[in-house]
């Protein structure tokens, strides 16, 4: 699974469309990055740019964007309503999928270091990337804004984390930049069956982390320093207010979820719904503003299925559908997952084998093209084995009279979905591996240097073409455990389905091993070949034993 991060640089230009375009356009020059949004503001004289992709590519795009902003924006002449201290004022990196905050912190600090050293821009690290507590808060790093920057960067307390701490003409033009690692900010609006902004605000104050001022006799209670004493709300990492929307003719609770781990969307929805119900109001749905990471909806789908005591081991599309219907994400307008989920927007689906129909895939395999071949077919057959085990688990979870066992079978179904999805990815990866070998053989071989590079490329591509079917073999081997469990404990009416899954798993293992063996025959690194083939052969022998054992149990049951 690819690691995905989001970058949301804010540049100090919101009026000159030509400059905004030139700065944003550099994102398009980096492969593997997708520009999602450009949001200029004339009053703030600031533009928010959003792009996503794999970490290295995103950091490269961010660096180029900061460099272009440095060239085109002169902070000595900048004025706007929003706080700022640099041409690229802030540049946060945000984990989206398959990456931890700790990993993102490393990328953010490396980016800040590169900006400071190569572009000679004072760079401050904030939020999770901060080196000390007092710098976590962006407002602290940016205190005094551009106007006090010359004095602050020369002090020991506020010298930049990277880059120059002297006021030069270059720094005067660029200002500073704050590079951070922060959580994903999810903006949502809860639709209410009321037109009362006052009631909407009351619900917002019930749940938002800040809460509401404490009152006695109608008056706000102050502390010894004269500040309002607050009664905290129920949801950590949230900010919320109530408002009325003319477009829809309803009031909403508008919420920013700044920590989706502490307060997942489905928990927030249930809590807002609960607080609204206690005030005689119903939440009819949720409007997601902007984009959402896939995990937010997957987690929500699983949460609501668990509340129904239904198996969580269903496919991704079904989980998202459950989330949409449970929270009313389509209440005001259709919810189009392909336009709202970040991962779907950047997913490359060009000519994928797994997107073909069954008939189309069979016809493509039967054509004169050498790919897809045995390796891709092995991965696909393995995925069918996992799918059959998952089906039996889901049927067992929903079997009348077995309600108390739903979690037992749900766990098997969830595991089966993971194995199935990984094998489906290997269907295309095996074909990609074959194409890499063909590309390596097509490299020039005019000079001795050309020949050496070509030989090395062929060797590396061949190793990869062995490793991919080995991954298919290992993953297909996991199907035996799933099918065996369903043969022994699953719905007895579906025992032969699990048996067919076993047969598929064995075929996938043998097919993958044969592809390993033929690709290894031309490999120069014999130590690598013998080691991986030895491991593969051991798995195939064990697969053959397990298949015999499982089929014998099935024959015994149905006899």
PyMOL commands that set and color helices and strands:
alter all, ss='L'
color gray80, all
select helices_A, chain A and resi 17-29+55-72+75-77+101-118+133-135+138-141+146-152+169-174+197-207+265-277+294-307+316-327+337-340+342-346+353-355+358-366+374-397+403-441+448-489+492-520+526-558
alter helices_A, ss='H'
color red, helices_A
select strands_A, chain A and resi 4-11+33-41+46-53+88-97+123-127+177-182+186-192+212-213+215-216+219-220+230-231+238-245+250-257+283-289
alter strands_A, ss='S'
color yellow, strands_A
deselect
rebuild
show_as cartoon
